[in-house]
């Protein structure tokens, strides 16, 4: 096909890219000016004060509007509920809730007392610190937390992190085998210093928690994927379990964190095993696991699950008081401080070890935050109420502040106790409040009794509780679904087991972020074709029967465009342009237009704008015009500021891909080119991994359905003319200097909606 000639002399100077379509046609010698086709008016953001909601300015404006709305509509009770969330459920509290909350609070209290004693020992702290962590933080959280079923207190993974890192900061503490009774004045001084470090760490974690909540930075937990946390908790569970085996075996060995070191130490000291503690410890483990499984599998006996830890404690105490087993080779706790916790604000400063404590505080906060918020969200969905995420984070921060003020180490939401709380029928935060006072009762009256608890009982409680942390099913699932996520899971799991807890977690987080960067730097791009018989344009790899139009290329970018991915997008577009130009020439048509579908593009940065300008200039030098389809208002504004919008031209921005294609096809027809769509069998398919099979059906076979005529009016658009897309882009034949249009039957539209696949 040859271009129509005209008597218009342009002197060989091409029309500028920002010229109107008709002016560009005349100046480039395509004949007389033709009226523009009717099109929907693109909603250009003319107001300079306009800003989209997803921009920073829009977000600040939204916060300002929300504040003004609260000032105008909130009563004093609403303001009180805003700062003290417990007011929300107190206003709607029913008398029928009281029994459910009481039973749930008592059940979790029976569970947390022995667990708290055990977890404090895992952290290298006196056992009473575990009870402190389940007392005052629970009271504060019940008042300021937004979750109604979350059970707050010490947890195994956090205790492991604290015990591991603090002994790295204070290596002398590794020589203390019993934190409740160190033995010598020197060891007592070391234990006091260790306790102070734990309180300082809790203070730093509380500051981080509160800062993240107030500044609405909870999104940082998005970088801790479930694959990272699943592998981390599974590796930590094995590490925790092996660290407690020494209490089951009755041997005294130094603490080791790496799997190979733990195994080697147990092999070297297995000859010192005490059969009395081994029998008692394994019996308790069997009993705990049995009660837990019966409670999980039978609704009738679900009450057995929370009383399991308390039951073995009672049995162990009976063995001590009745059988005097402490004189027959069974080691007991020895001493637990009685009474409520005392203030420890004076322990916060000075903090000479802040350089070592702060990285640990960040890790503890991130792990606790993800664990606690994920539990709280799941419980809120299950119980049909709204969870205020940032208020939840602030609530956890205030709970940790209260703990740091009164002798508690870091606390967060517990998986197992929250499950028991929910299954026991907890309706509001009153259940957590009742749990706190169960622990308070033990602190005031029963600590001398629990001082006689055998250490093998604490070890058995921890070993049985960490079984639920082994998420091997998740690893199998990830292997089936996504190998990259499985790789992250294994990196986290093996790193924690064989290197260290914090390094293993760091490796997994780094690998996960690297995968995010990789996927962001190499986004999906698509060569787009029309589904025969429709005005829908889709990826030709996904829809092999989609048809392409010679002379115009439709290219979709499925991501925001910024400095990290613009080079990849440029290379992909250049490859498609080269392939499409050769394919179009085989059909006797030059490549006149490149239509960029910007529907998925939400942002364009300065580097991307500069590179896009270069691409537009290069395409213009080869006689190809860039056209935009459905760019967002923010992208339009950024292009205007960078000058790219003026280079492309206002007339080359369309609402839909189909509008852009129809307009470009008509312009090419006015220049004398007949554009007839073809299937993609002979197309080079630059970068495609699709295996070409049998040739798709011909368009005539695909468009054999009866035509449907639908006319869609567009108000407010210029009535300069009309175009008919039918079921396809119109095929235009040329005979001499005259034009004859043969539109395929189909739907007659003035415009269509979004073209995103």
MARMARGU-962605 format. One line per 10 residues: their letters; for each residue x negated, y, z of C-alpha. Coordinates in steps of 0.1 Angstrom, whole numbers, plus 5000, padded with zeros to 4 digits. Layout:
<atoms>
a	X:Y:Z  ... $
</atoms>
This chain:
<atoms>
xxxxxxxxxx	5000:5000:5000  4987:5035:4991  4995:5067:5008  5018:5092:4991  5000:5122:4976  5011:5158:4980  5003:5192:4965  4995:5205:5000  4958:5214:5001  4943:5212:5036 $
xxxxxxxxxx	4907:5215:5025  4898:5182:5040  4903:5194:5076  4923:5170:5097  4952:5182:5118  4944:5187:5155  4956:5160:5179  4977:5184:5198  4996:5196:5168  5033:5187:5164 $
xxxxxxxxxx	5040:5155:5144  5056:5175:5115  5027:5201:5113  5002:5173:5114  5019:5155:5085  5019:5186:5063  4983:5196:5072  4970:5161:5065  4988:5159:5031  5016:5135:5038 $
xxxxxxxxxx	5042:5156:5019  5069:5179:5031  5078:5183:5067  5105:5159:5079  5128:5164:5109  5116:5147:5140  5135:5116:5151  5159:5120:5180  5143:5108:5212  5149:5110:5249 $
xxxxxxxxxx	5133:5140:5265  5104:5129:5287  5107:5143:5322  5076:5164:5324  5069:5177:5359  5070:5214:5350  5073:5226:5386  5038:5233:5399  5050:5225:5434  5061:5190:5423 $
xxxxxxxxxx	5042:5162:5439  5052:5125:5440  5059:5107:5472  5030:5083:5469  5004:5110:5468  4987:5123:5500  5005:5156:5498  5038:5137:5493  5031:5115:5523  5024:5146:5545 $
xxxxxxxxxx	5055:5162:5532  5075:5131:5541  5061:5131:5577  5070:5168:5580  5106:5161:5567  5110:5132:5591  5099:5154:5620  5123:5182:5611  5151:5155:5608  5143:5142:5643 $
xxxxxxxxxx	5142:5177:5657  5176:5185:5642  5194:5152:5650  5177:5136:5680  5193:5138:5715  5171:5136:5746  5178:5098:5748  5167:5094:5712  5134:5112:5720  5130:5091:5751 $
xxxxxxxxxx	5135:5059:5729  5110:5073:5704  5082:5074:5730  5094:5046:5752  5108:5019:5729  5123:4998:5757  5151:5024:5759  5163:5011:5725  5172:4977:5739  5182:4989:5773 $
xxxxxxxxxx	5209:5011:5757  5225:4980:5741  5216:4954:5768  5243:4929:5775  5249:4910:5807  5248:4877:5788  5212:4884:5779  5200:4883:5815  5200:4845:5819  5182:4840:5786 $
xxxxxxxxxx	5155:4866:5795  5151:4852:5830  5146:4816:5818  5122:4826:5791  5102:4848:5815  5099:4821:5840  5089:4795:5814  5062:4817:5799  5050:4825:5834  5046:4788:5843 $
xxxxxxxxxx	5026:4785:5811  5004:4816:5813  4991:4811:5848  4970:4780:5841  4962:4792:5806  4950:4826:5820  4927:4808:5845  4913:4787:5817  4908:4815:5792  4890:4837:5817 $
xxxxxxxxxx	4866:4809:5822  4861:4806:5785  4852:4843:5784  4827:4838:5811  4847:4859:5836  4861:4850:5871  4893:4831:5867  4914:4858:5883  4907:4881:5853  4929:4858:5833 $
xxxxxxxxxx	4958:4864:5857  4951:4902:5857  4954:4902:5819  4988:4886:5821  5001:4910:5848  4998:4947:5842  4994:4946:5804  5026:4926:5802  5045:4952:5823  5032:4981:5801 $
xxxxxxxxxx	5039:4962:5769  5075:4954:5779  5080:4992:5782  5062:5005:5751  5060:4975:5727  5086:4972:5699  5087:4934:5698  5112:4918:5721  5098:4882:5721  5060:4887:5719 $
xxxxxxxxxx	5042:4873:5749  5011:4894:5757  4981:4882:5776  4947:4865:5773  4942:4842:5743  4917:4816:5733  4901:4832:5702  4896:4866:5719  4881:4849:5750  4857:4830:5727 $
xxxxxxxxxx	4846:4862:5710  4841:4880:5742  4822:4852:5759  4799:4848:5728  4790:4884:5723  4787:4895:5759  4762:4867:5766  4742:4879:5736  4742:4914:5751  4734:4901:5786 $
xxxxxxxxxx	4714:4868:5781  4709:4863:5818  4746:4855:5822  4740:4822:5804  4725:4808:5836  4758:4813:5855  4778:4780:5855  4806:4792:5878  4816:4829:5873  4838:4826:5905 $
xxxxxxxxxx	4808:4818:5927  4775:4826:5909  4755:4814:5939  4726:4838:5945  4726:4876:5950  4707:4880:5917  4733:4860:5898  4761:4879:5915  4746:4912:5903  4743:4898:5868 $
xxxxxxxxxx	4780:4886:5869  4791:4921:5881  4773:4936:5852  4789:4911:5829  4824:4919:5843  4817:4956:5837  4808:4950:5801  4841:4931:5796  4860:4961:5810  4841:4985:5788 $
xxxxxxxxxx	4849:4964:5758  4886:4964:5767  4884:5002:5769  4869:5005:5735  4894:4980:5720  4922:5000:5736  4909:5032:5720  4907:5016:5686  4942:5001:5689  4957:5035:5699 $
xxxxxxxxxx	4938:5054:5672  4949:5029:5645  4985:5032:5656  4986:5070:5660  4968:5076:5627  4990:5049:5609  4959:5029:5598  4975:4995:5603  4968:4988:5566  4932:4980:5575 $
xxxxxxxxxx	4944:4945:5585  4953:4939:5549  4916:4932:5543  4919:4903:5568  4938:4879:5546  4955:4848:5560  4928:4828:5543  4902:4847:5564  4921:4844:5597  4931:4808:5590 $
xxxxxxxxxx	4895:4796:5584  4883:4817:5613  4908:4804:5639  4903:4768:5627  4865:4771:5631  4869:4789:5664  4893:4762:5676  4866:4735:5671  4840:4757:5688  4863:4764:5717 $
xxxxxxxxxx	4872:4727:5721  4836:4716:5720  4827:4742:5746  4852:4727:5770  4842:4691:5765  4815:4696:5792  4843:4700:5818  4860:4668:5806  4827:4649:5807  4816:4665:5840 $
xxxxxxxxxx	4782:4676:5828  4765:4710:5833  4749:4723:5800  4741:4757:5787  4766:4773:5764  4761:4768:5727  4781:4784:5699  4769:4766:5667  4783:4731:5660  4749:4715:5654 $
xxxxxxxxxx	4736:4729:5687  4766:4718:5706  4764:4682:5692  4727:4680:5699  4732:4692:5735  4759:4667:5742  4739:4639:5727  4709:4648:5749  4730:4650:5781  4757:4623:5776 $
xxxxxxxxxx	4739:4601:5802  4749:4626:5830  4786:4621:5823  4808:4617:5854  4834:4590:5848  4858:4604:5875  4861:4638:5856  4862:4620:5823  4892:4599:5833  4911:4628:5849 $
xxxxxxxxxx	4904:4651:5820  4914:4627:5792  4945:4617:5812  4955:4654:5814  4949:4659:5777  4970:4630:5768  4998:4642:5791  4997:4678:5777  4998:4667:5741  5026:4642:5748 $
xxxxxxxxxx	5048:4668:5766  5041:4694:5739  5051:4670:5711  5082:4659:5728  5092:4695:5734  5086:4704:5698  5104:4674:5683  5135:4673:5706  5157:4703:5714  5170:4684:5744 $
xxxxxxxxxx	5136:4682:5760  5122:4715:5748  5117:4726:5784  5089:4701:5787  5066:4722:5765  5062:4752:5787  5059:4732:5820  5031:4710:5806  5001:4732:5818  5018:4738:5852 $
xxxxxxxxxx	5025:4701:5856  4988:4690:5852  4979:4719:5875  5002:4705:5902  4989:4669:5896  4953:4682:5899  4960:4702:5931  4978:4671:5946  4947:4650:5938  4925:4676:5956 $
xxxxxxxxxx	4948:4681:5987  4958:4645:5991  4930:4625:5976  4901:4649:5984  4887:4642:5949  4864:4672:5953  4843:4651:5975  4842:4623:5950  4826:4639:5920  4854:4663:5908 $
xxxxxxxxxx	4843:4699:5905  4868:4726:5915  4871:4764:5909  4862:4772:5945  4871:4809:5949  4898:4831:5934  4902:4867:5946  4936:4873:5961  4958:4903:5956  4967:4927:5927 $
xxxxxxxxxx	4940:4942:5905  4920:4972:5917  4912:5003:5896  4881:5001:5874  4881:5034:5856  4848:5042:5871  4833:5012:5852  4839:5028:5818  4810:5052:5820  4781:5054:5816 $
xxxxxxxxxx	4781:5029:5786  4745:5024:5776  4754:4993:5756  4779:5010:5734  4759:5003:5702  4762:4966:5709  4798:4967:5722  4814:4988:5695  4810:4963:5666  4824:4936:5688 $
xxxxxxxxxx	4853:4959:5697  4861:4964:5660  4861:4926:5654  4882:4919:5685  4907:4946:5676  4911:4935:5640  4915:4898:5648  4939:4906:5677  4958:4931:5656  4964:4908:5627 $
xxxxxxxxxx	4973:4879:5650  4997:4899:5672  5014:4919:5644  5020:4888:5623  5037:4870:5652  5057:4901:5660  5069:4905:5624  5079:4869:5622  5099:4871:5655  5116:4903:5644 $
xxxxxxxxxx	5127:4887:5611  5140:4856:5629  5159:4877:5654  5172:4903:5630  5159:4935:5644  5135:4962:5630  5099:4962:5641  5081:4996:5642  5046:4985:5631  5027:5016:5642 $
xxxxxxxxxx	5046:5018:5675  5037:4981:5680  5000:4989:5675  5002:5018:5699  5020:4996:5724  4992:4970:5723  4967:4998:5727  4985:5012:5758  4987:4977:5772  4950:4973:5768 $
xxxxxxxxxx	4944:5008:5783  4964:4997:5814  4943:4965:5815  4910:4984:5813  4922:5007:5841  4930:4977:5864  4903:4951:5859  4916:4932:5828  4898:4921:5797  4913:4924:5762 $
xxxxxxxxxx	4948:4910:5758  4970:4905:5728  5000:4885:5716  4998:4847:5720  5010:4823:5693  5020:4794:5717  5035:4815:5745  5054:4837:5720  5069:4806:5704  5079:4793:5739 $
xxxxxxxxxx	5094:4827:5748  5115:4827:5716  5126:4791:5719  5136:4797:5755  5160:4823:5743  5143:4856:5751  5165:4885:5739  5146:4916:5750  5113:4928:5765  5127:4920:5800 $
xxxxxxxxxx	5114:4885:5795  5079:4898:5793  5085:4919:5824  5096:4889:5843  5066:4869:5832  5044:4896:5845  5059:4894:5880  5056:4856:5880  5019:4862:5876  5021:4889:5902 $
xxxxxxxxxx	5037:4865:5927  5008:4840:5921  4982:4868:5925  4997:4879:5958  5006:4845:5974  4991:4815:5955  4955:4823:5945  4941:4803:5975  4961:4773:5963  4948:4776:5927 $
xxxxxxxxxx	4912:4780:5940  4913:4742:5945  4921:4735:5909  4897:4710:5892  4876:4724:5863  4885:4694:5842  4922:4706:5844  4912:4740:5829  4892:4722:5802  4922:4699:5793 $
xxxxxxxxxx	4946:4729:5791  4923:4747:5766  4916:4716:5745  4953:4708:5742  4962:4744:5734  4937:4748:5705  4951:4719:5686  4977:4742:5671  4950:4765:5659  4936:4739:5635 $
xxxxxxxxxx	4953:4750:5602  4940:4722:5580  4974:4722:5561  4966:4758:5550  4933:4747:5535  4951:4719:5515  4978:4744:5504  4952:4770:5493  4933:4743:5473  4964:4735:5454 $
xxxxxxxxxx	4975:4772:5448  4944:4794:5446  4908:4781:5446  4894:4816:5455  4915:4818:5486  4904:4783:5495  4868:4794:5491  4874:4823:5515  4890:4799:5540  4860:4775:5538 $
xxxxxxxxxx	4835:4804:5541  4852:4816:5572  4856:4781:5587  4820:4769:5580  4805:4802:5589  4821:4802:5623  4811:4766:5629  4775:4765:5617  4763:4802:5621  4782:4822:5647 $
xxxxxxxxxx	4817:4835:5653  4811:4871:5643  4788:4863:5614  4812:4837:5600  4840:4862:5602  4819:4889:5586  4809:4866:5557  4846:4857:5551  4857:4893:5552  4829:4903:5528 $
xxxxxxxxxx	4838:4876:5504  4875:4885:5505  4867:4922:5498  4843:4911:5470  4872:4891:5454  4895:4921:5458  4869:4943:5441  4864:4918:5413  4901:4915:5406  4904:4953:5407 $
xxxxxxxxxx	4874:4958:5384  4887:4934:5358  4925:4940:5357  4948:4923:5333  4953:4940:5299  4977:4928:5273  4982:4931:5235  5019:4937:5233  5043:4925:5206  5080:4927:5200 $
xxxxxxxxxx	5103:4898:5209  5121:4891:5176  5157:4902:5176  5152:4926:5205  5137:4959:5214  5116:4943:5241  5078:4944:5239  5058:4917:5258  5024:4901:5261  5017:4881:5230 $
xxxxxxxxxx	4998:4855:5251  5028:4848:5272  5052:4850:5242  5035:4835:5212  5065:4844:5189  5061:4881:5196  5055:4901:5165  5029:4928:5158  5032:4958:5136  5004:4965:5112 $
xxxxxxxxxx	4991:5000:5116  5000:5005:5152  4986:4987:5183  5005:4985:5216  4981:4980:5245  4992:4976:5281  4971:4982:5312  4984:4964:5343  4966:4984:5370  4956:5019:5382 $
xxxxxxxxxx	4927:5032:5362  4896:5043:5381  4858:5043:5380  4855:5006:5388  4876:4992:5360  4876:5019:5332  4846:5004:5315  4863:4970:5314  4895:4986:5300  4875:5005:5274 $
xxxxxxxxxx	4858:4973:5262  4890:4954:5260  4907:4983:5241  4878:4986:5217  4879:4949:5210  4917:4949:5203  4913:4980:5182  4886:4964:5161  4906:4932:5156  4939:4951:5149 $
xxxxxxxxxx	4923:4974:5124  4909:4944:5104  4943:4927:5107  4962:4958:5096  4939:4963:5066  4947:4927:5055  4983:4939:5054  4973:4970:5034  4979:4995:5062  4952:5015:5082 $
xxxxxxxxxx	4954:5016:5119  4972:5049:5125  4984:5047:5161  4973:5031:5194  5002:5031:5219  4991:5028:5255  5018:5014:5278  5012:5032:5310  5042:5017:5329  5020:4998:5354 $
xxxxxxxxxx	4994:5026:5358  5000:5045:5390  4968:5065:5392  4939:5078:5371  4908:5092:5386  4883:5117:5372  4859:5091:5358  4887:5073:5340  4900:5107:5326  4866:5115:5312 $
xxxxxxxxxx	4862:5080:5296  4898:5082:5282  4889:5115:5266  4859:5099:5249  4881:5070:5237  4907:5094:5223  4880:5114:5205  4865:5082:5190  4899:5070:5178  4907:5104:5163 $
xxxxxxxxxx	4874:5103:5144  4887:5071:5127  4921:5086:5120  4939:5070:5148  4963:5088:5171  4967:5078:5208  5003:5076:5220  5014:5072:5257  5045:5053:5268  5061:5058:5301 $
xxxxxxxxxx	5033:5074:5321  5042:5084:5357  5045:5120:5367  5013:5118:5388  4994:5105:5358  5007:5133:5336  4997:5159:5362  4962:5144:5364  4958:5144:5326  4969:5180:5325 $
xxxxxxxxxx	4943:5191:5350  4916:5172:5332  4926:5184:5297  4934:5149:5283  4971:5157:5280  4964:5186:5256  4941:5164:5235  4968:5138:5230  4997:5162:5226  5030:5166:5243 $
xxxxxxxxxx	5048:5151:5213  5031:5118:5217  5045:5110:5251  5075:5087:5252  5097:5071:5278  5096:5036:5264  5073:5015:5242  5101:5009:5217  5107:5046:5213  5070:5052:5206 $
xxxxxxxxxx	5068:5024:5181  5099:5035:5162  5087:5071:5161  5052:5060:5149  5067:5037:5123  5089:5064:5109  5059:5088:5107  5039:5061:5088  5069:5056:5065  5068:5093:5057 $
xxxxxxxxxx	5032:5089:5048  5040:5062:5024  5032:5030:5044  5056:5001:5047  5053:4986:5081  5066:4951:5083  5061:4931:5114  5044:4898:5113  5038:4869:5137  5005:4865:5155 $
xxxxxxxxxx	4993:4832:5139  4967:4849:5118  4958:4875:5144  4922:4873:5157  4934:4874:5193  4904:4892:5208  4897:4879:5243  4926:4855:5243  4924:4821:5260  4956:4809:5244 $
xxxxxxxxxx	4953:4778:5224  4969:4783:5190  4993:4755:5182  5020:4752:5157  5030:4784:5139  5059:4802:5155  5093:4803:5138  5097:4829:5111  5114:4862:5121  5143:4853:5098 $
xxxxxxxxxx	5149:4822:5118  5146:4839:5151  5169:4868:5142  5197:4846:5129  5221:4855:5158  5251:4877:5149  5243:4913:5151  5256:4933:5180  5261:4970:5176  5257:4992:5206 $
xxxxxxxxxx	5253:5029:5205  5237:5047:5235  5241:5085:5236  5214:5107:5250  5226:5140:5263  5203:5170:5263  5181:5157:5234  5175:5176:5202  5198:5166:5174  5171:5168:5148 $
xxxxxxxxxx	5180:5135:5133  5185:5099:5144  5167:5066:5140  5180:5031:5142  5158:5004:5158  5183:4976:5151  5169:4944:5164  5134:4954:5153  5113:4982:5142  5126:4992:5107 $
xxxxxxxxxx	5108:4978:5078  5103:5005:5052  5096:4998:5015  5081:5023:4991  5088:5026:4955  5069:5053:4938  5075:5085:4958  5109:5074:4972  5116:5057:5005  5140:5029:5011 $
xxxxxxxxxx	5148:5017:5046  5158:4981:5053  5165:4979:5089  5170:4944:5103  5204:4937:5119  5206:4939:5157  5213:4963:5185  5215:5000:5175  5199:5021:5203  5187:5056:5208 $
xxxxxxx	5165:5045:5237  5157:5016:5259  5145:5011:5295  5112:5001:5309  5091:4978:5288  5070:4962:5316  5066:4925:5314 $
</atoms>
